[in-house]
Amino acid sequence: PYFEPTSIFRLPGQDKSYIESEILISELINNKLEFDGIVATGDRLALGALTALKRNNIDIPGKVKLAGMDNSLYSQLPTPSITSVARNTTQLAKIASECLLKLINKEELDDTNIIVEHNIIERDTTRKS
């Protein structure tokens, strides 16, 4: 698969909302930009993208696949349901608090590259038809 770094689009502004995501994806579609996948940094943003894709009659997952993050109700309730990454927030919080305590105590961090367990919950937006 071909990936071009210029194909990464970030939402403007600070409030990364459902509406902003829907508007961005709609603009990409209206500008005839071809893409075959969207990975959103949250399920709410993925839901906004899903709304834009559906409104423009784009086949999901046939033409465009979609995934979000958080495995929240935003990914579970829509039709089609959205594939999502379920992060281990308990492990993430534990590691973050341990690192923060070390920094507060002016201790050296053992490692700055930490991998936190996660699971990809495959749903309708990435399943093969």
N, C-alpha and C positions, 0 to 999 in steps of 0.2 A: 504494500500500500504506500501511496505517495503522500507525504505530509509536508506542508510548507509553513514555516513559522509565521508568515504573514497572514495565515488563515486563522489566527487567534484574535478574537474580538472581545474587548472588555466593555462592560457597561459604563457609561459616564456617570458622574455623580456619586454620592455617598450611599444613597438608599437603593441598594440593589433589589429592586422589586419585581414582582410578577409583571406589572405593566411595562416597566423598562425592558424586560426581557422580551415580552411580546412585541413591543415596538421595534427593537433591534432586529429580531428575526424577520419580522414583516418587511423592514427596510431592505434586508439582504435579499429576500425573495423578490421584492419589487424592483431591485437593481439587477435582477437576473444573475446573481452570484450563485454558482453551482457548488453545492456541498452535499455530503452524504452522511454526515454525523454531527451531533451536538453533544458536548459534555458540559453540563452546567455545574457551577460550584455549590449549588444547593437545589433541593427539590422544588422549592417555590419558583426559582428561576426556570427550572426545567418545565414546570407547569405553564409558565408564560410562553415558553418556546413551543410547547405542545399546542397551546391555543392558536398561536400564529400558524403553525403547520397545518392544523385542521381547518382553520379559516380559509387557507389557500389551497385546500384539497390536495395536500401532499401526502402520498402514501407512507404511512409509518407502520412498520419498519422497512417496507419495500424500497422506498427511495431514500429516506432519511432515518437513521437510527438515533435514539435519544437516551441519554443517561443523566442522572442527577446524583446528588450526595445527601446523605443523612438518613435515608430510608424512613422518611416521615409519612404522615398521612397524605401529604401533597403528591407523593409518588404512588401510593397504594389505591387511592380512591378514583382517579380519573379513568376514562376509557379512551384509548388504551392505557393500561397501567404502565408506569415509568420505571425502567430499570434504575437501580440506585445502589450506591456504595454505603453499606452500613459500617460506620466507624465505631471502634470500641472506645466510647467516650469515657468509660471508667478508667481504662488503662491510660488513655490520653491525659486525663486529669491528674492521675497519680504521677505520671512521668513529669508533667509540667510543674506540679507542685514540688516535686523533688528537685528539679532544676532550679526553680525559683528560690527555694531554701538555700541551695548551694551558692547561688549568686548573692543572696542577702548576707550570707556568712562569709562572702568573699573567697569561696572555695572554687577550685578548678572543676569545670564540667568534664566528666569522663568522655563524653561523646556528644557532638552537636548534630550528628546524623542519626536520628532515632526512627526506627520503623515501628509503627503502631499497627496491631492486627486490624484487619478489615475483611468484610465479605461483600462480594458483588451479588446483589439480589436481582437475578434476571427476571424481567417481566416482559410485557407485550411489546414495548418500544424497541427491543433489540432481538426478539425471537425471530427465527426464520419462519416464513409463512408456510 
